[in-house]
Amino acid sequence: MRRKFLTWLFLLVCATFVVTGGLAYLQFDRQVQQRAEQILHTRLNDLAELISYSNDNMQHVVEINNESTLNRTRAVAEILRLNPQIVNTPEKLQQICNEVGADQLCISNEQGIIIAAAPEMLVGVDLKNHDQSRDFLKCINTPGEELIQRPRKNAHRGDIIQYAGVSRRDAPGIVQLGFRFLHEQAVRQNIAFAALANRFKLGENGHIIAFKGGALINGEELSYPTSDLLALPIDKTVQTTIGDTEYYSYAIEKNGIRIIGLLPAQEINRISLESLKQLFISNIWLFIVMFLLVWVLLQKLVLNGISRINYSLRRITEGYKDERINVRNTPEFTRLSTGINTMVDAMQSYVEQRKERLQKEYALARSVQNTVLPQKFPAFPDRKSFDIYATRVQSENVGGDFYDFFMADQEHLCFMLGDVSTEGIPGALFMMRAISVIRSLAATGMPPAELMTEANLTLCENNVSKTRLSLFLARLNINTGMVRFINAGTPQALRSTASTGFGTLPMRSGTVLGAHNKSIYRECIVQLLPGERILLYSQGLLKSADSKGHRFGVAGLQQSLETPADSVTELIRNIQVDLRRFTGNKEQVTDSTLLAIEYKGKWLQQRNFTISGATAEADITEMQTTISSMLESVLASPVAMTELQQALLAIISALPSENRLNLRFFCNEETAELSLHYSTEPFNPLEQLPPLPLDECSYSSTPSEGSTLNIRKSLA
């Protein structure tokens, strides 16, 4: 039974082998042509798609380069409008040229003569004398005119340079930038037909030939006539003899380009014969190794390849830049690997270019911001009635935080802290525009509410980018301590008093500037006493985070404010030290901006005293001694000194013994003032005492802050 089964099985295998071999031989010629057609059709169509895709990418690269070039040229024209004096500063021109990534920067006058340039060797060149520059002359007397040329060979240097020009905004003339786009040239070389065709080689001695308009575009001369090739039919495989060699030829035509593939018949026949031999051999083992073959095909060739591709894709998405797919055990996986790798390379190249452009834009924006913001402290060394200090810690990106302060007139100091919603150069330009508008309006003596309304109207005009500005604006009367302020948006403000330390400054929140041209703003008023301070800070301070994501927040700020500070400079530096200690080396994504001002008033002397129940007697003795010394230093009369000391002792004696008393004493050559604050139940000691030799007294009490008694005494 076994022998019979094996015999029949052997005969069946032999018959199957003979039938399969015979059918394979009969189909040999047809299979050869089909194989040739498949190879030619696939390669040529893939090549045509790659050519189309490469041309589209090249057009996209050209558009991106043109837009980037015009944007940087506009930015330089805007910088020139804001700072016309840089025409006379070659070093500054060279710095701007380097920052925008240009090779040349030229500024021409109304006659088309270059009056300033980087490099300086171009100064004095007449644009009318050069074909490449003559096109830009129409920008001279046409405001807003812009022109960008296609890259062409430079007459002076011989390399390929692209020029862009815009009309000057500060005077008649032209601003030109020249760029060497080496990347664009490299892309053009990579998408040339010869470079692309090398990726789709047909066998060992095959050829891919292309014509456009009947002209050869391979980049090399052919050793055989082209007329026979142009006569080949489209989308059909035919056998062609060229010279002594027989080829399978196939032609396609897409987008005006005729692509012809020539595959040597000898090579395809040899490949097919080898396949036929392998078929005969494999049929012998077909029924023995069927399961193993299926397992190998599925596990080793297909599933393992898919798994390797998925693993590489996962690493690419996780950020491993050097990871590439290298599954080439089948033609399909080879094409898939090549396609994915090409796409990843293109994406990474675009990301790097985008990152580089953003870094250059951010660097220019930082330069603009640092040029505008006040950096010199003390800002007003001749002013003794107030002290001001501000700082800004920039993040890894260019944020919109800024501060500014200036004397609107001899009696009023304007100070502000804001946040522009747009980053980069547009945000920096909007910030500069806002500061310029506010400074101009403040110089007219306009009240803050009216000033903010007018500034909003101006900033809403031509605000195409929909940029918004959050702003705290205040005006301080340096003689009286009266502060009028408006908060339009998110900046925060704190006020410190002698009795309670820092607390929230009550305010109304208005609409951000640049949003609605009909917004109405209402000002708030606060009276500062000598020694009191106002602290402004942006939201970036509270959002600063450590490596674990914990934010600095209000708690961190309050803890910093508990550290004693003798000046606003020390106050802000204490906050900065605590912030750096909290965040460590972690880069922040938002700016942190601080501004603090202290009103000192017109007093020559001022001191704070604290008298508590346990040490009251010693505190009173020290207070009397210090006040006497202060009064003597301003040459107060002995009678006035005695009356003031006696009145102060009488008031302190009338207060409850178990009480904590805070005193602030101010004096100049004419007047002395005392502010007494105590936290007992509402109690006015003046009601318990006979009339005292004082010029003025006032009493106030609130449940949250306690009682305050202010007295005034003339020292004449």
Secondary structure as GFF3:
##gff-version 3
##sequence-region A 1 716
A	DSSP	alpha_helix	2	26	.	.	.	ID=ss1
A	DSSP	alpha_helix	28	82	.	.	.	ID=ss2
A	DSSP	three_ten_helix	84	88	.	.	.	ID=ss3
A	DSSP	alpha_helix	90	99	.	.	.	ID=ss4
A	DSSP	beta_strand	104	108	.	.	.	ID=ss5
A	DSSP	beta_strand	114	118	.	.	.	ID=ss6
A	DSSP	three_ten_helix	120	122	.	.	.	ID=ss7
A	DSSP	three_ten_helix	127	129	.	.	.	ID=ss8
A	DSSP	alpha_helix	131	134	.	.	.	ID=ss9
A	DSSP	three_ten_helix	135	139	.	.	.	ID=ss10
A	DSSP	beta_strand	146	148	.	.	.	ID=ss11
A	DSSP	beta_strand	152	153	.	.	.	ID=ss12
A	DSSP	beta_strand	160	167	.	.	.	ID=ss13
A	DSSP	beta_strand	174	179	.	.	.	ID=ss14
A	DSSP	alpha_helix	182	190	.	.	.	ID=ss15
A	DSSP	alpha_helix	193	197	.	.	.	ID=ss16
A	DSSP	three_ten_helix	198	200	.	.	.	ID=ss17
A	DSSP	beta_strand	207	212	.	.	.	ID=ss18
A	DSSP	beta_strand	215	216	.	.	.	ID=ss19
A	DSSP	alpha_helix	227	230	.	.	.	ID=ss20
A	DSSP	beta_strand	238	242	.	.	.	ID=ss21
A	DSSP	beta_strand	245	254	.	.	.	ID=ss22
A	DSSP	beta_strand	257	264	.	.	.	ID=ss23
A	DSSP	alpha_helix	265	284	.	.	.	ID=ss24
A	DSSP	alpha_helix	290	295	.	.	.	ID=ss25
A	DSSP	pi_helix	296	303	.	.	.	ID=ss26
A	DSSP	alpha_helix	304	317	.	.	.	ID=ss27
A	DSSP	alpha_helix	331	372	.	.	.	ID=ss28
A	DSSP	beta_strand	386	393	.	.	.	ID=ss29
A	DSSP	beta_strand	401	407	.	.	.	ID=ss30
A	DSSP	beta_strand	412	420	.	.	.	ID=ss31
A	DSSP	alpha_helix	424	442	.	.	.	ID=ss32
A	DSSP	alpha_helix	448	460	.	.	.	ID=ss33
A	DSSP	beta_strand	469	477	.	.	.	ID=ss34
A	DSSP	beta_strand	482	488	.	.	.	ID=ss35
A	DSSP	beta_strand	492	497	.	.	.	ID=ss36
A	DSSP	beta_strand	501	504	.	.	.	ID=ss37
A	DSSP	beta_strand	524	527	.	.	.	ID=ss38
A	DSSP	beta_strand	533	537	.	.	.	ID=ss39
A	DSSP	alpha_helix	539	543	.	.	.	ID=ss40
A	DSSP	alpha_helix	553	561	.	.	.	ID=ss41
A	DSSP	alpha_helix	568	583	.	.	.	ID=ss42
A	DSSP	beta_strand	592	599	.	.	.	ID=ss43
A	DSSP	beta_strand	605	611	.	.	.	ID=ss44
A	DSSP	alpha_helix	616	633	.	.	.	ID=ss45
A	DSSP	alpha_helix	638	654	.	.	.	ID=ss46
A	DSSP	beta_strand	661	667	.	.	.	ID=ss47
A	DSSP	beta_strand	671	678	.	.	.	ID=ss48
A	DSSP	three_ten_helix	685	688	.	.	.	ID=ss49
A	DSSP	beta_strand	696	702	.	.	.	ID=ss50
A	DSSP	beta_strand	706	714	.	.	.	ID=ss51
###
